Amino acid sequence: MQDDRPAALAADVPLVRLKPSLVVPGASAGADAPWHYIVATDVLPQHEADFNAWYEQEHLPGLAAVPGTVQAARYVRVEGTGPRYHACYDLADRAAFNSPAWLAVRGTPWSSRVRPSFRNTQRTMYQRVA
């Protein structure tokens, strides 16, 4: 593995390489996105096919369609440690997160079926600062 991280990054900081698997323009595509919400997770192997179908057919497109979402993207870890799957949501407005439209997408029967198979889940909201 070639280590091509910036020189200012400490050597003991783990390097994780991700490969994009799906990028969906959001309902607010083109708007500034100062909020970045990331969900990183593993999934039980026996549920992986259902998990990937749910993310690609329902969940990611559904959250991209929520007003205030600029873009939704999925990545798969190809090198490094940590959760294998990453979903990134660029938001024009933090209020999009947990809005009624957002919660409706999270509350589908398919979502309820898939979510118990998540493991090592990390959810983080970032705000860009000047």
Buried (B, 14 or more C-beta within 10 A) or exposed (E): EEEEEEEEEEEEEEBBEBEEBBEBBBBBBEBEBBBBBBBBBBBEEEBBEBBBEBBBEBBBBBBBBBBBBBBBBBBBBEEEEEBBBBBBBBBBBBEBBEBEBBEEBEEBEBBEEBBEBBEEEEEEEEEEEE
